[in-house]
Amino acid sequence: MKAIVLESKNKLSYKSFESHKADGKVVVDIKAAALNHRDVWIMKGMYPGIKYPIILGADGAGVYKNQAVIFNPSINWGINPAFQGKDFEIIGLPNNGTFAEQILIDETQLFPMPSHLDFKSAAALPLAGLTAFRVLFSRCKLKKGERVLISGIGGGVALFAFQFAVALGANVYVTSSDDAKIEKAIQMGAKGGVNYKEDDWHKKIQKEAGGFDVIIDSAGGNGFQNLLKIANFGARIGIYGGTRGAVPNLSPQLIFWKQLSILGSTMGSDDDFENMLNFVNQNHITPIVDKIFSFSECNDAFEYMESGKQFGKIVLIAK
Amino acid sequence: MKAIVLESKNKLSYKSFESHKADGKVVVDIKAAALNHRDVWIMKGMYPGIKYPIILGADGAGVYKNQAVIFNPSINWGINPAFQGKDFEIIGLPNNGTFAEQILIDETQLFPMPSHLDFKSAAALPLAGLTAFRVLFSRCKLKKGERVLISGIGGGVALFAFQFAVALGANVYVTSSDDAKIEKAIQMGAKGGVNYKEDDWHKKIQKEAGGFDVIIDSAGGNGFQNLLKIANFGARIGIYGGTRGAVPNLSPQLIFWKQLSILGSTMGSDDDFENMLNFVNQNHITPIVDKIFSFSECNDAFEYMESGKQFGKIVLIAK
């Protein structure tokens, strides 16, 4: 078969590759896969424990026994719903992933593909949809009618969190450094948004929205303190990333006086995945796909991912 | 009657004082009261909205209709258990408090004094006991058998959190800057403790205890990041104060990867107060009283509070 193989740090090739058969695994024919930032970071050698060569990719959709399937990217979550256990891993590291014509995978990772989706949009769902579902619902327990702010709209997880929150009937606001992305979100149902490069952006959005019950963030950094300021009393602030690094000035006073909850979240349990799929099926959520590349264009796809221009997922198709 | 009156910033006198009668309030004879840091900060003019003269004090025990009573210090919490409403106040600001021979108070604030306590120890319970109960149980949901770290042992809230956690059957560890306080805590049932002035104190306690499921902190500041490091996956970190100021280096990565919950908490709802009283009655918790002053020694008592030497509550008696 052919696969997108990381041969060494930064060296990605689409080439013939044979996976070794493994006991208890089944073979699934992959029709489409999707990129995550994780794949870019692995390519750059930023993850420990990489053994080259490796097939990257956590997200995919394909065919198994004539049935359309997608994969739960969380492997061996463990017994505690509150956190992943010691044996936890994600498809695509340390074991071979979805950027290939076939994948060897444990049958328990397979789930029926939502019937309203095609392979391309279904491949975009698993990792980002799972991450968004857990942080938004399992952790922050967003309720209908609540006001929620989603930072960095356009990223995969942020967009699913956005779509899920709109489908639930929450009042959703967004931030971005790109006015065009804010405009798109408003067309898709956001009540409003603000460009976080503006001075006092947090005061503007608070004036417009009146404070937030739930805030979903993956940036951290210097702007995080502003999120605490625009959080309502009793608000839940979900963190699923930290692209802007450490928070330099966190106020304990704001946290205890406003009874805030700052809730870390990554990936999701098997229950989270099933609940996410049910929610997607019931609400006919269709993942936003920004651009489609073929497997052979993998280097272009990774470069585009790094540009940060996308609004939605970047999909790879197996042809 | 006589009362401890704050006449202006930093001017505290024990003197004759007449409270104005107010509709719907009842008169309770106070037998004992207890100091909180809040009283010291109000004396120093650090709270907004002070109108002089005012009788300080949030904690007290006394007699109403021949029954021994204590006071719920939370007034007008409001309808949402998750946070205090806009009309929330605490006994002793903006209205007159417990450092007086009598208090005018709403009858709904009165609760039967636990029968295993005398006035002096009962007066030490309400504010700190309520704060500890909410942060430990309502917010962090400490369970029997879990490992909990309580920072700054010796303070009123920290000691109640300690006593409650031991009574529940948790494995309790403490920190302090004072080895003698750690020793006392171990005598009272702590499994271990560490002096946070030592280099790498967090590594020492982690080596000894193996990581914490729950951490209760009121310091914040530079040491807070170490608490995240010794938190187990899925840990809950309760914050009820911030005496060391802003946290300068909070890592989003630690928070999301370990699925941590950082939970702010202050005071408590009416339900929290009743649940706390039930817990104290069922487990025969006796507040730790460090030192007793008479009302006329109020300036000495405030000075002693500020010294930070105490291990337990400072009680004032009405004679």
Contacts between the chains, C-beta under 8 A, distances in Angstrom:
chain1	res1	chain2	res2	distance
A	80	B	234	6.4
A	82	B	233	7.7
A	82	B	234	3.7
A	82	B	259	6.2
A	83	B	233	3.8
A	83	B	234	3.6
A	83	B	258	7.0
A	83	B	259	4.2
A	84	B	233	7.1
A	84	B	259	7.4
A	218	B	252	7.9
A	220	B	250	7.7
A	220	B	252	3.6
A	224	B	250	7.8
A	224	B	252	7.7
A	233	B	82	7.7
A	233	B	83	3.8
A	233	B	84	7.1
A	234	B	80	6.4
A	234	B	82	3.7
A	234	B	83	3.6
A	239	B	252	5.3
A	239	B	255	5.2
A	239	B	256	5.0
A	240	B	256	5.4
A	241	B	252	6.8
A	241	B	256	6.5
A	242	B	251	7.1
A	242	B	252	2.8
A	242	B	253	5.1
A	242	B	255	7.9
A	242	B	256	7.0
A	245	B	252	7.7
A	246	B	249	5.0
A	246	B	250	6.1
A	246	B	251	5.4
A	246	B	252	7.3
A	247	B	247	7.5
A	247	B	249	7.7
A	247	B	250	4.1
A	247	B	251	8.0
A	247	B	252	6.8
A	248	B	248	6.1
A	248	B	249	6.9
A	249	B	246	5.0
A	249	B	247	7.7
A	249	B	248	6.9
A	250	B	220	7.7
A	250	B	224	7.8
A	250	B	246	6.1
A	250	B	247	4.1
A	250	B	250	4.7
A	251	B	242	7.0
A	251	B	246	5.4
A	251	B	247	8.0
A	252	B	218	8.0
A	252	B	220	3.6
A	252	B	224	7.7
A	252	B	239	5.3
A	252	B	241	6.8
A	252	B	242	2.8
A	252	B	245	7.7
A	252	B	246	7.3
A	252	B	247	6.8
A	252	B	264	7.7
A	253	B	242	5.1
A	254	B	264	7.7
A	255	B	239	5.2
A	255	B	242	7.9
A	255	B	262	6.8
A	255	B	264	3.6
A	256	B	239	5.1
A	256	B	240	5.4
A	256	B	241	6.5
A	256	B	242	7.0
A	256	B	264	4.0
A	256	B	265	5.9
A	256	B	266	4.8
A	257	B	264	7.2
A	257	B	266	5.6
A	258	B	83	7.0
A	258	B	264	6.4
A	259	B	82	6.2
A	259	B	83	4.3
A	259	B	84	7.4
A	259	B	264	5.3
A	259	B	265	6.3
A	259	B	266	6.7
A	260	B	263	7.9
A	260	B	264	4.6
A	261	B	261	6.3
A	261	B	262	7.3
A	261	B	263	5.3
A	261	B	264	7.2
A	262	B	255	6.8
A	262	B	261	7.3
A	262	B	262	4.0
A	262	B	263	7.8
A	263	B	260	7.9
A	263	B	261	5.3
A	263	B	262	7.8
A	264	B	252	7.8
A	264	B	254	7.7
A	264	B	255	3.6
A	264	B	256	4.1
A	264	B	257	7.2
A	264	B	258	6.4
A	264	B	259	5.3
A	264	B	260	4.6
A	264	B	261	7.2
A	265	B	256	5.9
A	265	B	259	6.3
A	266	B	256	4.8
A	266	B	257	5.6
A	266	B	259	6.7
